[in-house]
């Protein structure tokens, strides 16, 4: 995809609004998850190895969805 086509595609979006909306959705989901985990002591919470696996799966998913933008991404 050349630069002009990318710019035309981007200009059809309200990027700031999209970023704010995504951040709201992410924070809301995080707060719901924290509430559930903090108020249900019988739930099994992921250990460090399981969290690493979840992180790796998320990165792999992003790399597949955005192969040209997420090259070499690592979560630290």
Buried (B, 14 or more C-beta within 10 A) or exposed (E): EEEEEEEEEEEEEEEEEEEEEEEEEEEEEEEEEEEEEEEEEEEEEEEEEEEEEEEEEEBEEBBEEEEEEBEEEEEE
